[in-house]
Structure formats: structure tokens, C-alpha cells
């Protein structure tokens, strides 16, 4: 079983940057496509970025393309999300997980962008 711990969230002004980290333990995740998801109050959880096991292929939702960058360090069992030019609509709880099928969800990390 894999345990996922997200960190790096916080309160930032619009236009600012944050770097999220996701540490996985319990089992190596190097062979999985990993993603960052987010869920705002009253909305469904959505996939915003993903990265294949070797890092050679990435996906970004249109809403974050050009602003967010996903990366991974398999030696550290860690996935990152660099978020630049943040907007108030990026305010959400951010989670990382295997894209499909998912592991049990971690607690997420809150990102709040003020206007």
C-alpha cells in the first residue's frame, strides 16, 4: 500500500508561485504515471497535470498549461508541481496520486490565491 503526503501549499497573492511536493512511502511508485489533482469547494476533483514513470511525457489541463510544471524524482519517491502566475481560480486543495487506478488519497495541501 502506498501512502501519499502532500506539502508546500499556502496563501499567495495572484501572480505568485508555489512549489508542491508529494512524498510516497510504502511502495516504490517509479513505474506509475503520477498526477496532481485539485478539488475546490463544491466542485469535483480534477486532474491538472500528470507525468509518466520516466518523465518523458506530461499532460496539463488547459486551465494550467504554460503556468504549471510537473516533475518527479523516482529516487526520492517524490512528485513536484511548480505553480507560477497563480490565479484566484487556482484556489483548491491539491492532491497527488497515481492517475489510474488511484491509491488511497492523502490529506492534500491547501492552496489559496488572493486577488
HELIX and SHEET records of a PDB file:
HELIX    1   1 UNK A   74  UNK A   76  5                                   3    
HELIX    2   2 UNK A   88  UNK A   90  5                                   3    
SHEET    1   A 4 UNK A   3  UNK A   7  0                                        
SHEET    2   A 4 UNK A  18  UNK A  25 -1                                        
SHEET    3   A 4 UNK A  78  UNK A  83 -1                                        
SHEET    4   A 4 UNK A  68  UNK A  73 -1                                        
SHEET    1   B 6 UNK A  10  UNK A  13  0                                        
SHEET    2   B 6 UNK A 109  UNK A 114  1                                        
SHEET    3   B 6 UNK A  92  UNK A  98 -1                                        
SHEET    4   B 6 UNK A  34  UNK A  39 -1                                        
SHEET    5   B 6 UNK A  46  UNK A  51 -1                                        
SHEET    6   B 6 UNK A  58  UNK A  60 -1                                        
END                                                                             
